[in-house]
Amino acid sequence: MSQTNRRRKAWVRFLLWGLVVLALFLVAAAASFWRRPLSVLEAMGRFGLRSSGFTRLTLAAPRGPLVYWRGGAGNTVILLHGANDYAGAWAKVAGP
C-alpha cells in the first residue's frame, strides 16, 4: 500500500470520526432543547446580549436582587419585558 493511500485512508477515518462527533453533539443539543426549550432559548438570548457587548449587573432591591444588562452608548433607553419573557428577547433589538 502506498503512502498516498495510507494518508487518504487516515484522512477519511478522521472525517468519519468528525462526523460521528458532530452527530452526537447535534443529538445532545436536540435532546436538551426538547427537554427544556425555554431554558435553552433563555441561554441563547443571554449569549446574544453578551456577544453584543452588554454586561450583566445585579442591583439589590427590597424584594430580592434585580438583574439588568448595561451596554451601548448615547442616550439611555430602558427596555422592559413581561413576566413570561426574558432579557434575551431584546438581543436583536439592542444589538450593535
Buried (B, 14 or more C-beta within 10 A) or exposed (E): EEEEEEEEEEEEEEEEEEEEEEEEEEEEEEEEBEEEEEEBBBBEBBEBBBEBEBEEEEEEEEEEEEEBBEBBEEEEEEEEEEEEEBBBBBBEEBBE
